[in-house]
Amino acid sequence: MGLKAAVPFVGMVMAECAQVGLMILSKAAMSDGMTSFIFVLYSNALASLILLPSSFFLHRSERPPLTCPILCGFFLLGLFGMLAQIFGYAGIYLSSATLATAMLNLIPGFTFILAVAFRFSSPLDFAHSLNLISMTHDQLLK
C-alpha cells in the first residue's frame, strides 16, 4: 500500500486522537472548576481564529451573496452547534471522558436511523453497507 493510499487512514486516526484528547482536556478543565459555557466560548473563539482566515484566502471567488435565508441558516447552525456542545460538555461534567468518547462511536448509527426514519435512505442500503464493510474488513486482513 502506497503512501497516498494511507493518507485517509492516517487522517481518521488523527481525527479520533484529537477527539479523545479534547474529551480528556475538557474533563480536566471542568474538574478544575471551568463551566461548560466558558469552555464552549473559548473553544469556539479559538476555532474561529484558526478557521476564519482560511475562508477569505481559499474560497474567495466561491462565496454566494449573503441573503436573509443564508444568514438565518448560519444562525440556526451556530445555535444548534453551540447547544450540542454545551449539552455534551455538561454530560462530560456529570460523567466521565471515557463514556463521552464511547458515545462518539454511536453517532453513525443514530445518523443511519434518522436517515431511514426521514426516508433519506432505505433499509436496503443497510445490507449494501454491510457488504461494503465486510469487503473492506477482508481487504484490511490481507
C-alpha positions, 0 to 999 in steps of 0.5 A, a space after each residue: 500500500 502506497 503512501 497516498 493510499 494511507 493518507 485517509 487512514 492516517 487522517 481518521 486516526 488523527 481525527 479520533 486522537 484529537 477527539 479523545 484528547 479534547 474529551 480528556 482536556 475538557 474533563 480536566 478543565 471542568 474538574 478544575 472548576 471551568 463551566 461548560 459555557 466558558 469552555 464552549 466560548 473559548 473553544 469556539 473563539 479559538 476555532 474561529 481564529 484558526 478557521 476564519 482566515 482560511 475562508 477569505 484566502 481559499 474560497 474567495 471567488 466561491 462565496 454566494 451573496 449573503 441573503 436573509 435565508 443564508 444568514 438565518 441558516 448560519 444562525 440556526 447552525 451556530 445555535 444548534 452547534 453551540 447547544 450540542 456542545 454545551 449539552 455534551 460538555 455538561 454530560 462530560 461534567 456529570 460523567 466521565 471522558 471515557 463514556 463521552 468518547 464511547 458515545 462518539 462511536 454511536 453517532 453513525 448509527 443514530 445518523 443511519 436511523 434518522 436517515 431511514 426514519 426521514 426516508 433519506 435512505 432505505 433499509 436496503 442500503 443497510 445490507 449494501 453497507 454491510 457488504 461494503 464493510 465486510 469487503 473492506 474488513 477482508 481487504 484490511 486482513 490481507 
